[in-house]
Amino acid sequence: MVSLRSVFYITIIYLVAENLVLWARSESIGYAVNLLQSGAE
């Protein structure tokens, strides 16, 4: 029997991890775009 509390914690950790991945991806894309724009000028 898995306790409700452990399921709650796992869900929170999963959501946080997913948001970190999305944030890191958008940050690196933004960084690359900035490099391209500064190189194009």
C-alpha positions as CSV (number, residue, x, y, z in Angstrom):
1,M,0.0,0.0,0.0
2,V,1.5,3.3,-1.1
3,S,0.7,6.1,1.2
4,L,-1.1,9.2,-0.1
5,R,1.7,11.4,1.2
6,S,4.4,9.6,-0.7
7,V,2.4,9.9,-3.9
8,F,1.9,13.6,-3.2
9,Y,5.7,14.1,-2.7
10,I,6.5,12.1,-5.9
11,T,4.1,14.3,-7.9
12,I,5.6,17.5,-6.5
13,I,9.2,16.3,-7.3
14,Y,8.2,15.2,-10.8
15,L,6.5,18.5,-11.5
16,V,9.5,20.5,-10.2
17,A,11.9,18.4,-12.2
18,E,9.8,18.8,-15.4
19,N,9.7,22.6,-14.9
20,L,13.5,22.7,-14.4
21,V,14.0,20.8,-17.6
22,L,11.7,23.1,-19.6
23,W,13.3,26.2,-18.0
24,A,16.8,25.0,-18.8
25,R,15.8,24.2,-22.4
26,S,14.3,27.6,-23.0
27,E,17.3,29.3,-21.3
28,S,19.8,27.5,-23.5
29,I,17.7,28.3,-26.6
30,G,17.5,31.9,-25.6
31,Y,21.2,32.0,-25.1
32,A,21.9,30.5,-28.5
33,V,19.5,33.0,-30.1
34,N,21.3,35.8,-28.4
35,L,24.7,34.5,-29.7
36,L,23.3,34.3,-33.2
37,Q,21.9,37.8,-33.1
38,S,25.1,39.3,-31.7
39,G,27.1,37.5,-34.3
40,A,24.8,38.6,-37.1
41,E,25.2,42.3,-36.3
